[in-house]
């Protein structure tokens, strides 16, 4: 099967999307849940590398394709997702990304049937910088917050009780970042989609 390579040099973007026969076979079998992550910019042209990744039945990463992008605008991501749809013919059930608002906009407009989730690792990776290193290292705050975040054994009500207990005990009710991630809780806290098989993809970057 020939590779799918799309090269676009329109005014608003320069991009290259690639997939091959093995990628398509992977997607047919394991493509219900997919992550795409644009945190890499280490090539000689300083372009953004965007891998599309799933998890196989052995819990190993499998590739569905990749792209190189010159920018990270919503228009660029919409172009990329349209290329993906053209190559694969169907949307994934669930797409996992970081908190990039341009990705969110592109997914809403192109992957209209997909559910968008946020990578837990990206959210929690910011914890110490947002609430303070001292709080994370000298108290049991981090352990307590992780106990209610990194689990799908809690119901939404149980998560709510645990979350508010931690916030009250550590006087974080006025922390804007904590309030923001709480407002987004249904898109990244497993308690709210515990019946949804996420195949380990709520930790996108940490898997690489």
PyMOL commands that set and color helices and strands:
alter all, ss='L'
color gray80, all
select helices_A, chain A and resi 21-30+74-88+101-110+120-124+127-131+133-138+141-149+156-169+176-183+185-187+190-193+205-207
alter helices_A, ss='H'
color red, helices_A
select strands_A, chain A and resi 4-8+15-19+33-40+48-55+61-69+94-97+115-118
alter strands_A, ss='S'
color yellow, strands_A
deselect
rebuild
show_as cartoon
